[in-house]
Structure formats: structure tokens, C-alpha cells
Amino acid sequence: MSGTAGQRPQDVCRELLAALDASEGRRRRRKRDTTPDAIGLTIKRDLLERVIVADPAPDQFEAWLHEQCLAAGGAEGGVRAMALSIFEEWRLAQEADSFREWLSRGAPSDDALREGGPDGDRTATRPSNTSR
């Protein structure tokens, strides 16, 4: 197991929010109707933000996510799908050093870098190709 075994879901979810920026860039460039993608990303962003505020303990994270699904009522299907995705990503961050390191670097993506990212400053983290 990685050296992040004691890390809280709140910390990983904060970094997962940064990773959504690249997903949004890919979604905008697709030529098909991406409304379902936007809905899913909105649900995921909302759940991630709620994790950050609630700060559930690692051993209670799965139960906390389940409670969010139950509270969603009629919208439970989409919330359940995004909750499962978040839980899997949190577990992956606990186990896979390369994923954890990618998140800790701000989840850099070629998509975000090509577009300058929504905040416009991610390009500074990518080395220049002018020397090739």
C-alpha cells in the first residue's frame, strides 16, 4: 500500500475536483450532444464539494457516500454512479502511487494544457517543446 494510507477522502476529493477540468475540456470539443456528460460531471462535482465540506473519516467514507445516494431520492441512479466513481478513485489513490502522484501534481492533462486550462496557468507546468 502507498504511503497515503492515512489520507482523508477530503484531501483526495479536493484533488479530484482539479481533474474534472480536463474532463470538461474533452466534453466541450466533442461533436455529439454532451448534455448527459455535463449532467454527470455536475453531479460528480457536487458530491466532491460535499465531501470536502463534510470531511467524512476514511472508515466511514463508503457509508457517507451511500447516505448521499439515499438522500438523492429519485435522482439516486446518477448520484449512485458518481458516488461509486468517486469511491473507486479514492481507493485507487490509496493503492496506486502513480495515480496519487498525478493527482498531487494537479492532475495535469494534455487537454487542459492545450487549452490553457480554465484558470489559464496550467501551461506553466508543462515543459516547452521549442528545443526539439
C-alpha positions as CSV (number, residue, x, y, z in Angstrom):
1,M,0.0,0.0,0.0
2,S,1.1,3.5,-0.7
3,G,2.3,5.9,1.9
4,T,-1.0,7.7,1.8
5,A,-2.9,5.1,3.8
6,G,-3.9,7.7,6.4
7,Q,-5.1,10.2,3.9
8,R,-8.7,11.5,4.3
9,P,-11.2,11.3,1.5
10,Q,-11.5,15.1,1.7
11,D,-7.9,15.5,0.5
12,V,-8.3,13.2,-2.5
13,C,-11.6,14.7,-3.4
14,R,-10.1,18.2,-3.4
15,E,-7.6,16.9,-6.0
16,L,-10.2,15.1,-8.0
17,L,-12.0,18.4,-8.5
18,A,-8.9,19.6,-10.4
19,A,-9.1,16.5,-12.6
20,L,-12.6,17.4,-13.7
21,D,-11.2,20.4,-15.6
22,A,-9.7,18.1,-18.2
23,S,-12.9,16.1,-18.5
24,E,-14.8,19.4,-19.2
25,G,-12.3,20.3,-21.9
26,R,-12.7,17.0,-23.7
27,R,-16.5,17.2,-23.3
28,R,-16.7,20.6,-24.9
29,R,-14.7,19.5,-28.0
30,R,-16.9,16.5,-28.8
31,K,-19.1,16.9,-31.9
32,R,-22.0,15.0,-30.3
33,D,-24.6,16.2,-27.8
34,T,-22.7,16.1,-24.5
35,T,-25.6,17.1,-22.2
36,P,-25.5,13.7,-20.4
37,D,-21.8,14.1,-19.8
38,A,-22.4,17.6,-18.4
39,I,-25.1,16.3,-16.1
40,G,-22.8,13.5,-14.8
41,L,-19.9,15.9,-14.2
42,T,-22.2,18.3,-12.4
43,I,-23.4,15.5,-10.1
44,K,-19.8,14.4,-9.5
45,R,-18.6,18.0,-8.8
46,D,-21.4,18.5,-6.3
47,L,-20.6,15.2,-4.5
48,L,-16.8,16.1,-4.4
49,E,-17.6,19.5,-3.0
50,R,-19.9,17.9,-0.3
51,V,-17.1,15.5,0.7
52,I,-14.7,18.4,1.2
53,V,-17.2,20.2,3.4
54,A,-18.4,17.1,5.4
55,D,-14.9,15.6,5.7
56,P,-16.0,12.0,6.5
57,A,-13.5,9.7,8.1
58,P,-11.8,7.2,5.8
59,D,-13.5,4.3,7.5
60,Q,-16.9,6.0,7.1
61,F,-16.5,7.3,3.6
62,E,-18.4,4.5,1.8
63,A,-21.3,4.8,4.3
64,W,-21.3,8.5,3.9
65,L,-21.5,8.2,0.1
66,H,-24.3,5.7,0.5
67,E,-26.2,8.2,2.6
68,Q,-25.8,10.7,-0.2
69,C,-27.4,8.2,-2.6
70,L,-30.3,7.6,-0.4
71,A,-30.9,11.3,0.2
72,A,-31.0,11.9,-3.6
73,G,-34.3,10.1,-3.8
74,G,-35.5,10.0,-7.4
75,A,-32.1,11.1,-8.7
76,E,-30.4,8.2,-6.9
77,G,-29.2,6.5,-10.1
78,G,-26.9,9.3,-11.3
79,V,-25.7,10.1,-7.8
80,R,-25.0,6.4,-7.2
81,A,-23.0,6.1,-10.4
82,M,-20.9,9.2,-9.5
83,A,-20.5,8.1,-5.8
84,L,-19.2,4.8,-7.0
85,S,-16.7,6.5,-9.3
86,I,-15.5,8.8,-6.5
87,F,-15.1,5.9,-4.1
88,E,-13.2,3.9,-6.7
89,E,-10.9,6.8,-7.4
90,W,-10.3,7.4,-3.7
91,R,-9.4,3.7,-3.2
92,L,-7.1,3.9,-6.3
93,A,-5.4,6.9,-4.7
94,Q,-4.7,4.7,-1.6
95,E,-3.2,1.9,-3.7
96,A,-1.6,3.3,-6.8
97,D,1.4,5.7,-6.3
98,S,1.3,6.8,-9.9
99,F,-2.4,7.9,-9.6
100,R,-1.8,9.6,-6.3
101,E,1.2,11.5,-7.7
102,W,-0.7,12.6,-10.7
103,L,-3.5,14.0,-8.5
104,S,-1.0,15.7,-6.3
105,R,0.6,17.4,-9.3
106,G,-2.8,18.9,-10.0
107,A,-4.0,16.2,-12.4
108,P,-2.2,17.6,-15.5
109,S,-3.8,16.7,-18.8
110,D,-2.9,17.3,-22.4
111,D,-6.5,18.6,-22.9
112,A,-6.2,21.2,-20.2
113,L,-2.7,22.1,-21.3
114,R,-3.6,22.6,-24.9
115,E,-6.5,24.9,-24.0
116,G,-4.6,26.7,-21.3
117,G,-7.0,25.2,-18.7
118,P,-9.9,27.1,-17.2
119,D,-7.6,29.0,-15.0
120,G,-5.1,29.7,-17.8
121,D,-2.0,28.9,-15.7
122,R,-1.5,25.1,-16.2
123,T,0.6,25.6,-19.2
124,A,3.4,26.8,-17.0
125,T,3.8,23.3,-15.6
126,R,4.5,21.7,-19.0
127,P,8.0,21.8,-20.4
128,S,8.4,23.7,-23.6
129,N,8.9,21.8,-26.9
130,T,10.8,24.6,-28.5
131,S,14.2,22.8,-28.1
132,R,13.1,19.9,-30.4
